[in-house]
Every structure is written in C-alpha cells, then in structure tokens.
Amino acid sequence: MPRFPLPKSLLLASLMLTPGFSLCSTVASAQEEIPVPVIDAADIPTSPLADELFAPAPIADPLGSPAFTTCPPGSGLGSELPPASPFAGSLFERPKLTGNWLGLRDGLALNGIALDVSSTNFYQGVASGGINESFEYAGRGDYYLNVDGQKAGLWAGSFITLHGESRWGETINSNTGAIMPANVGMLFPKPQGTVTALTGVKFTQALSENFAVFGGKLNMFDELKQPYASGRGVDSFMNAGLTFPITLARTIPYSTLGAGFAVMENLQPVFTFVVLDTNTTSTTTGFETFFDNGATLLAMANRPVELFGLPGHQGIGGSYSTGQYNDLSPTPWYDPNTGGFGVSTGLTRGSWSIFYLADQALWVDQNNPQRSWGLFGNAGMADNGPSAIRWSTYVGLGGSSPLVSRPLDSFGLGYFYVGYSDPVHNLAPRLMNVGNDQGVEMFYNIGVTPWFHLTPDLQVLDPARSRTLPPNARDIDTALVLGLRAKIDF
C-alpha cells in the first residue's frame, strides 16, 4: 500500500486531545548534535475515547491541555524548544496518576501504543420522591488500548482499539420510578453484579484521508457520541436520556460484531454506514449467535457548520433492523418493564428509528481552542412497537468551565423527555399506569488535579410509572436524585 500522511485526526480528535511533546536533545562537547528520538502528537495513538467514526469531530477538550515545558538555554536547540513528555510532571500536575512509568509510556508511544486506565466511583441516591429513598455505592473501570499499526510495525493506515470494562456495586436505577436509568455508566457490561468483559475490539483501515473501513466487536456507546453531551456517564451527564440518541435503543446493541465505512471531508466524517449483528454480546465473543436474529443497518450524515465564526455540527441518521423483538423485552440501555409484572407479548419482526443531532459552540477560549462550551440537542422517533420508545428529545448547555481560573473543570445542564410507545403505555392497564419520562440534570466536574475529577450531580425526574394499582393509582412523586462521582485516570 502506498505510504501517505496519516494525521492523528484521521480517527477524529476526541474530547480529550493528547498534547504533543519532544525529548530535549543535548549537544556534544564538539557542538555536534546527538540524535535523540522525537515524539510529537502524532506519535501517540489517538485517545480511545475519540474513536468515533460516527460522531462529529469534538469541538473542544473540556479538560484543557497541560502547560508545555522547554529545555534550558544552551542545550543546543535555542530558546524555543519542543515541549516535554505529556506524562511528565509533579504528582499534582501530570495528567495520569502513575506518571510516565519510568519512561515506558514514552517508549510505548514511539511504537504506536497507548494504554489508558481509569476508575470511576459513584455514591448516588434518591433523596426524596421516587419509589425508594436510599443511597447506593457503585463503581466501574475502563481499560483502553490503542495501537497505531504503522508505528507498531504493521502497515500504513491500520489502527486497533480495545476497550475492557468492569462494574461492581449497586445502583438506584430501579428506585427513581423512571424507566430511563439515572446512572447509565453502571449498565455495562451488565446492569448488575460484579463483572469484567472485553466490549470493544475494533480494527480500522484508512484507505485514504477521505475514506476508512472498520470492523470487529464494536462498542456502540464509544461510537455514537456528541460534543458537550456524551461521556459514557463517567465524564459528563449520567442519565441515559441525555447521553445517547435513545430512540436507537431497540435496534442498536451495546457491544456486538459489525463492520462499516466512513467518508470524511477535511478530516471530519460526513457519512458513515455500518452493519451490525442484532445481539448484544458484551460478555461473549458473539460468534455463537452471529446474525441468528437478523441484522441492523445504521447510517448517519453529518456536516460541520459555523455560526458567527464558531464551530458546530448538524447531523441526521437512522437505523433499521430485520430482527424479531418482543415489545417489552429489555434493551441494553433500559428495561421498559422495570418494576412491572413481567407481561409478555408476541414477537414482531423489524424495527426502525430516525434521529437528528446538533451542537453549536457559543464560546471558544482564544488562548486554548480546545476549551469551549455550547449548546447541544437531539430529537428522534421510532416505530410504535416493538420499539418501547415512540419519540424522544433532549437539549442542553455544557462544555468547558467558563471560569478561566478553572481550566480543568467542565459543566452541564440538560433536559430530556421520552415518550413511550403504546405497548408500554398498555403494559398492564388494569394493574399499573405508565406515562412518559422527563427530567433535568445538572453537574459540575471539578478538576482537582489533571488525573482526578470530582463531580457533584443533581437530577430531578418526573417518573413514568404509578405507585399504586388502579383505580386508586397515583403518580410516583418527583424524584430528587443526588450523586457524587469520582474518577481517577491512572
């Protein structure tokens, strides 16, 4: 294959762009330069959180970038020298708690390998209203391995991304009275128990700067992301109604086998198409059930736009599945029969959804373009069964903190509404009333250090379900959900 330049943004820059760096060279006594390896941003594989061939290129890094350091005068390279390793620094300044691993991280980067490990812990509860006023502790771990094939000795344009996950503890998702989970981060790899699984094994081959193909075991939560809104529940919003185009939930598995392609323009995807197995196989290989229940087709068109010179995106997409579904069967993203009576219906073949996504920056830091905040929104519609959701929408404001003195902080304020389909409303009309979900969430993500973030979170949820049985049924009281999230990047 002919060699061609492959900028790191070919896999689309993420919400957390990795800064480049170089090693300071020295000068021999005879003023002859001693050659040393040089590492720049392209030497570090793209952050796995950025592997979003479906999502628009993120506008900004809400965490900002650490200050660069330069070599001392007289080093032979002049006063303006390449910056130091991004993994270096004192305990309270470096981006990772464990630092540079005695230079091992730099060495891995030179060979096209990046390993990122994080742990996120939640203490969250229903302070008032809902079904059960209680607080629970839960946590999860995320393990990412990114490989730039060319730097690793393979071939030009090849990339490999692995995502492993763990979860433990108990959540309050069933205590709020809402069908939409208040903590989406604790749904995966499975919504209960202690479990670890490899949920993403993705192979990407760039055929040019404008076209790439990919396939493998795709983690769709990693793929479908939106600036200012997405963050898997560990960086941004926690409620499922604000983190994912939820009308896709019936047709899009969480982790499954699939393949597709992306067309790019100016290094941003303008059209993406993928074929997926309909089975969620988070904790299995997926080969044992490969396409035994049909296939899902997913397509998305996206265009970058500017408003008053500020960046944004407008996108539209849709899905169609040939699988057979029960109207009330659980999805990986939510269970429409949460707290119900196990009512079952017959199987229906085929399901569809369409959605619209938009984001628009309202402010961009002139001194650091990776810091910005702005508006985001989504609206979608799906079939009236077997999809449990007929239509949904969310809108919000978020991004980097507007406080210049807090460059590591981020914030979010969002509203969502989920309208359920007739099969859900008629779940068991003589036993319980089921309406629609809506709610508001706000958070402020405090960058205590570059590697430690503490996030107070507040949700006010108007639940879909009733507390008692007809004819005396009454709505569940509005749930006030308080949470504290702590994330450490190792």
C-alpha positions in Angstrom: 0.0 0.0 0.0 1.5 3.4 -0.9 2.5 5.5 2.1 0.5 8.6 2.8 0.4 11.1 5.7 -2.0 10.0 8.4 -2.7 12.9 10.8 -4.0 11.8 14.2 -7.3 13.4 13.5 -7.9 10.8 10.8 -9.6 8.8 13.6 -11.2 12.1 14.7 -9.8 14.1 17.6 -11.6 13.4 20.9 -12.9 15.5 23.8 -9.5 15.0 25.3 -6.8 15.7 22.7 -3.4 14.4 23.7 -0.8 17.1 23.5 2.4 16.5 21.6 5.9 16.5 23.0 9.6 16.1 22.1 12.6 15.0 24.0 15.2 17.6 24.6 18.4 16.8 22.8 21.9 17.5 24.0 25.0 18.9 22.3 28.3 17.1 22.4 31.4 19.0 23.5 32.3 19.5 19.9 28.9 21.2 19.3 27.8 18.2 17.3 24.2 17.3 17.9 23.5 13.9 19.4 20.4 12.4 17.7 17.5 11.5 20.0 14.0 10.2 19.3 11.4 12.9 18.8 7.9 12.4 19.9 5.1 14.6 18.7 1.3 14.4 18.9 1.1 12.0 16.0 3.4 9.6 17.8 0.8 9.0 20.5 -2.1 6.9 19.3 -5.4 8.8 19.4 -7.2 8.6 22.7 -9.6 5.6 22.6 -12.4 7.9 23.8 -12.0 9.6 20.4 -12.5 6.6 18.2 -15.8 8.0 16.9 -16.3 7.4 13.3 -20.0 8.1 13.8 -19.7 11.2 15.8 -18.7 14.6 14.6 -15.2 15.7 15.5 -15.4 17.1 19.0 -15.1 20.9 19.3 -13.2 21.1 22.5 -11.3 19.4 25.3 -13.2 20.3 28.4 -10.1 19.4 30.5 -7.8 21.7 28.6 -4.1 20.9 27.9 -1.2 21.0 30.4 1.4 23.7 30.0 4.4 22.7 27.9 7.9 23.0 29.3 11.0 23.8 27.3 14.6 22.8 27.5 17.0 25.2 29.3 19.1 27.7 27.3 22.3 26.4 25.9 21.0 22.9 25.1 21.9 23.4 21.5 18.4 23.9 20.3 17.8 27.6 21.1 15.3 29.2 23.5 12.2 27.8 21.7 12.4 24.1 22.1 9.9 21.2 21.7 7.7 20.5 24.8 8.4 17.8 27.2 6.7 14.5 27.7 2.9 14.9 28.4 3.2 12.2 31.0 5.8 14.0 33.0 5.4 16.5 35.9 4.9 16.5 39.6 2.1 14.5 41.3 -0.4 17.3 41.1 0.5 18.4 37.6 0.8 15.3 35.4 -2.3 14.0 33.5 -2.0 10.5 34.8 -1.7 9.5 38.5 1.1 6.9 37.8 3.0 9.3 35.5 5.4 8.2 32.8 6.2 4.7 34.2 9.9 5.5 34.2 9.7 6.4 30.5 7.8 3.3 29.5 4.8 5.3 28.3 7.0 7.5 26.1 8.6 4.3 24.7 5.2 2.7 24.0 4.0 5.9 22.3 7.1 5.8 20.0 5.9 2.3 19.0 2.3 3.4 18.4 0.8 2.0 21.7 -1.2 3.9 24.2 -2.7 2.3 27.3 -5.3 4.3 29.4 -6.8 3.0 32.6 -9.4 4.8 34.7 -11.6 4.0 37.7 -15.0 5.8 38.4 -16.9 5.5 41.6 -20.4 6.7 42.4 -22.3 7.4 45.5 -25.9 8.2 44.4 -29.3 8.1 45.9 -33.0 9.2 45.8 -33.1 12.0 48.4 -36.9 12.4 48.1 -39.8 11.0 46.0 -39.4 8.1 43.7 -40.0 4.5 44.9 -37.4 4.0 47.5 -35.4 6.8 49.2 -32.0 5.2 49.6 -28.3 5.7 48.6 -26.0 3.2 47.0 -22.3 2.9 46.1 -21.2 1.5 42.8 -18.1 1.8 40.5 -16.6 0.9 37.2 -13.2 0.6 35.5 -12.3 1.3 31.9 -9.3 -0.1 30.1 -8.3 1.2 26.7 -5.5 0.0 24.4 -4.9 2.0 21.2 -2.4 0.8 18.6 -1.2 2.8 15.6 -0.4 -0.1 13.2 2.2 1.7 11.2 4.3 2.8 14.2 3.9 -0.7 15.7 5.5 -2.3 12.6 2.3 -3.3 10.8 1.2 -1.3 7.8 0.2 2.3 7.0 -3.3 3.3 7.9 -4.1 0.5 10.3 -5.4 1.1 13.8 -6.6 -1.2 16.6 -8.7 -0.2 19.6 -9.6 -2.4 22.5 -12.0 -1.5 25.4 -12.3 -3.5 28.5 -14.8 -2.7 31.3 -15.6 -3.7 34.9 -18.5 -2.9 37.1 -19.4 -3.5 40.7 -21.8 -2.4 43.4 -25.5 -1.5 43.4 -27.3 1.4 41.7 -30.5 3.3 42.3 -31.8 2.9 38.7 -34.8 1.0 39.9 -35.6 3.3 42.8 -36.5 6.5 40.9 -39.7 5.4 39.3 -38.4 6.3 35.9 -37.7 3.9 33.1 -34.7 5.9 32.0 -31.7 4.9 34.2 -30.3 7.7 36.3 -26.8 6.1 36.1 -26.1 4.9 32.6 -22.4 4.2 33.5 -23.5 1.3 35.6 -25.5 -0.5 32.9 -22.4 -2.0 31.3 -21.0 -4.6 30.7 -24.1 -5.8 32.6 -26.5 -3.9 34.8 -26.0 -6.0 37.9 -23.3 -7.8 39.8 -19.5 -7.8 39.5 -18.4 -8.4 36.0 -15.4 -7.7 33.7 -15.6 -8.0 29.9 -13.9 -7.0 26.7 -16.6 -5.0 25.0 -14.6 -3.5 22.1 -12.1 -5.0 19.6 -12.1 -2.7 16.6 -9.9 -2.8 13.6 -9.7 0.3 11.3 -8.0 0.7 7.9 -7.7 4.1 6.4 -7.5 3.8 2.7 -7.0 7.5 2.2 -7.5 10.7 4.2 -11.1 10.6 3.0 -12.2 7.0 3.4 -11.8 4.3 6.1 -13.3 0.9 6.7 -13.6 -0.7 10.1 -15.0 -3.8 11.8 -14.8 -6.2 14.7 -16.6 -6.2 18.1 -17.9 -2.6 18.2 -18.7 -0.8 21.4 -21.6 1.4 20.2 -21.5 3.7 23.2 -18.0 4.6 22.2 -19.0 5.1 18.6 -22.2 7.2 19.0 -21.0 10.3 20.8 -21.9 14.0 20.7 -19.9 17.1 21.7 -20.9 18.6 25.1 -23.3 15.7 25.9 -21.6 12.4 25.7 -19.2 10.9 28.2 -20.4 7.4 29.0 -21.7 8.6 32.3 -18.2 9.0 33.7 -17.2 12.4 32.3 -20.4 14.3 31.5 -24.2 13.6 32.1 -25.2 10.4 33.9 -28.9 10.0 32.9 -29.4 7.7 29.9 -31.9 10.2 28.5 -29.0 12.7 28.0 -26.2 10.5 26.8 -27.4 8.6 23.8 -30.0 9.0 20.9 -32.3 6.8 22.9 -34.7 6.1 20.1 -31.9 3.8 18.7 -32.1 1.6 21.8 -34.3 -1.2 20.3 -32.2 -1.6 17.2 -28.7 -0.8 18.3 -26.9 -3.3 20.6 -24.4 -2.1 23.1 -21.5 -4.4 22.1 -21.7 -6.5 19.0 -20.0 -7.7 15.9 -20.2 -5.4 12.9 -18.4 -3.6 10.1 -18.8 -0.4 8.1 -17.1 2.5 6.4 -16.8 6.3 6.9 -16.4 9.0 4.3 -14.5 12.1 5.5 -14.1 15.7 4.4 -11.5 17.9 5.8 -10.7 15.1 8.3 -14.3 15.0 9.6 -16.8 12.3 8.9 -19.7 13.4 6.6 -21.2 10.0 6.1 -21.0 6.7 8.0 -22.6 3.3 7.4 -22.4 0.1 9.4 -24.0 -3.3 9.5 -24.4 -4.9 13.0 -25.4 -8.2 14.5 -28.6 -7.6 16.5 -27.4 -9.5 19.5 -25.7 -7.7 22.4 -22.6 -9.8 23.2 -20.8 -7.8 25.9 -19.6 -10.8 27.8 -19.2 -13.3 25.0 -17.4 -13.4 21.7 -20.6 -13.1 19.7 -19.7 -15.8 17.2 -22.1 -18.4 18.7 -25.1 -16.1 17.9 -23.7 -14.3 14.8 -26.6 -12.9 12.8 -29.1 -15.6 14.1 -31.7 -12.8 14.6 -31.1 -10.7 11.6 -29.1 -7.6 11.1 -29.2 -3.9 11.8 -28.3 -1.2 9.3 -27.2 2.2 10.7 -26.3 5.3 8.7 -25.5 8.9 9.6 -24.8 12.0 7.6 -23.1 14.9 9.4 -22.0 18.3 8.3 -19.8 20.8 10.2 -21.3 24.3 10.3 -20.2 27.7 11.6 -22.4 30.3 13.3 -20.8 33.7 13.7 -17.4 32.1 13.2 -18.0 29.5 15.9 -17.9 25.7 15.1 -20.8 23.3 15.3 -22.4 20.3 13.6 -25.7 19.2 12.2 -26.4 15.5 11.6 -29.2 13.1 10.8 -29.3 9.4 10.9 -31.4 6.3 11.1 -31.5 2.6 11.7 -33.4 -0.4 10.5 -33.3 -3.9 12.0 -34.6 -7.2 10.5 -34.6 -8.9 13.9 -37.6 -10.2 15.8 -38.4 -8.4 19.1 -40.8 -8.6 22.0 -42.4 -5.2 22.6 -41.4 -5.2 26.2 -38.1 -7.1 26.2 -35.2 -5.3 27.8 -32.6 -3.4 25.8 -29.0 -2.9 26.9 -29.9 0.8 27.5 -33.1 0.4 29.7 -35.8 -2.1 30.6 -39.3 -0.9 29.6 -40.7 -3.4 32.1 -38.8 -2.0 35.1 -40.8 -2.7 38.2 -43.6 -4.2 36.1 -45.3 -7.5 36.2 -43.4 -9.5 33.6 -46.1 -9.1 31.0 -45.0 -10.6 27.7 -46.2 -10.1 24.2 -45.6 -11.8 20.9 -42.6 -11.3 18.6 -42.6 -8.6 15.9 -40.1 -8.6 13.0 -38.5 -5.4 12.0 -37.9 -2.1 13.8 -36.7 1.4 12.7 -35.7 4.7 14.1 -34.6 8.1 12.9 -32.8 10.9 14.8 -31.3 14.4 14.5 -28.3 15.7 16.3 -26.8 19.2 16.6 -24.2 21.1 18.6 -23.0 24.7 18.5 -20.2 26.4 20.3 -21.1 29.6 21.9 -17.7 30.4 23.3 -14.2 29.3 22.4 -11.1 30.1 24.5 -8.9 32.3 22.3 -5.8 31.2 24.2 -6.8 27.5 24.1 -9.2 26.5 21.2 -9.6 23.1 22.9 -11.7 24.8 25.6 -15.2 25.8 24.7 -18.8 25.5 25.7 -22.1 25.5 23.8 -25.5 24.1 23.0 -26.4 20.5 22.1 -29.6 18.8 21.1 -31.3 15.6 19.8 -34.7 14.6 18.6 -35.7 11.2 17.4 -38.6 8.9 16.5 -39.1 5.2 16.3 -41.9 2.7 15.5 -44.8 2.3 17.8 -43.7 -1.2 18.8 -41.6 -3.2 19.0 -39.6 -0.1 20.0 -40.6 0.8 23.5 -39.9 4.5 22.7 -42.0 6.3 20.2 -40.1 9.6 20.4 -37.6 11.4 22.5 -35.7 14.7 22.7 -33.1 16.4 24.8 -31.4 19.8 24.8 -28.7 21.3 27.0 -25.7 23.5 27.6 -22.3 22.3 28.5 -18.6 22.0 27.9 -15.5 23.6 29.5 -16.0 25.8 32.5 -16.3 29.5 31.7 -14.1 30.2 34.7 -10.7 31.0 33.2 -9.1 30.1 36.6 -10.6 26.6 36.4 -9.3 25.2 33.0 -9.7 21.6 34.1 -13.4 21.9 35.0 -16.4 21.2 32.9 -20.2 21.6 33.4 -23.6 20.6 32.0 -27.2 21.4 32.3 -29.8 19.4 30.3 -33.4 18.5 29.9 -34.9 15.3 28.4 -38.3 13.9 27.5 -39.0 10.3 26.5 -42.4 9.4 25.0 -43.1 5.7 25.2 -45.0 3.6 22.7 -48.4 2.1 23.0 -47.1 -1.3 24.1 -45.5 0.3 27.1 -48.5 2.6 28.0 -50.7 -0.5 27.7 -48.3 -2.7 29.7 -50.9 -3.8 32.1 -53.7 -1.1 32.2 -55.6 -2.9 34.9 -52.6 -3.3 37.1 -50.5 -0.1 36.7 -50.4 3.2 34.9 -47.4 4.1 32.7 -46.8 7.6 31.3 -43.7 9.2 30.0 -40.3 10.2 31.5 -38.9 13.7 31.7 -36.2 15.2 33.8 -33.4 17.8 34.3 -29.8 17.0 35.2 -27.0 19.4 36.1 -23.4 18.7 37.1 -20.1 20.5 37.7 -17.0 18.4 37.0 -14.2 19.7 39.3 -10.6 19.0 38.1 -8.9 18.6 41.5 -5.8 17.5 39.5 -5.4 16.6 35.8 -5.9 13.0 36.8 -8.6 13.3 39.5 -12.1 14.7 38.8 -14.9 15.1 41.4 -18.4 15.7 40.1 -21.5 16.6 42.2 -24.6 15.7 40.2 -28.3 16.7 40.6 -31.2 15.1 38.8 -34.9 16.0 39.1 -37.0 13.2 37.5 -40.7 13.1 36.7 -41.2 9.3 36.6 -43.3 7.4 34.0 -44.7 4.8 36.4 -47.5 4.9 39.0 -47.0 3.9 42.7 -50.3 2.0 43.3 -52.8 0.0 41.4 -55.9 1.4 39.6 -58.5 2.6 40.4 -56.6 4.3 43.2 -53.4 4.7 41.2 -51.4 7.9 41.7 -48.2 9.1 40.1 -44.9 8.5 41.8 -43.7 11.7 43.4 -41.0 13.6 41.5 -37.6 12.1 42.4 -34.7 14.2 43.6 -31.6 12.3 42.8 -28.2 13.4 44.3 -24.9 11.9 43.3 -21.2 12.3 43.8 -18.8 10.9 41.1 -15.0 10.5 41.5 -12.8 9.5 38.5 -9.1 8.7 38.6 -7.0 8.3 35.4 -4.1 6.0 36.1 
